[in-house]
Amino acid sequence: RFIPTCSSFFSVRPQVKLLGPTGLSRREGDLLNLTCIINAAIPEPQVSWYKNGAPLEGEKGRNIILAKLSDDDEGLYMCEAKNIGGVAYGIVNVTIDGKAIY
């Protein structure tokens, strides 16, 4: 006997904001915390991090910490949140030696 079923599934594209110090200077040796704030994402998105377009291997959480900053840490950092509903990005430019971080 056939019993009809009804199921529904919907998805919501993530909304992303990348939090990090804005307008503050960072010097070599400082610690920097970058947080990917994700809102309204259904289902839970997969998070990936990139620096200057290259994946940051092993960084899959919503937060990364750059300890003991050096010139090598300068660059464009991006968090990507992706689910079946779409993809969203948050970007921050990190500069070292007393320059502002935007």
Helices and strands as residue ranges (DSSP letters): E 15-19, E 32-39, E 46-51, E 54-55, E 63-66, G 71-73, E 75-83, E 86-94
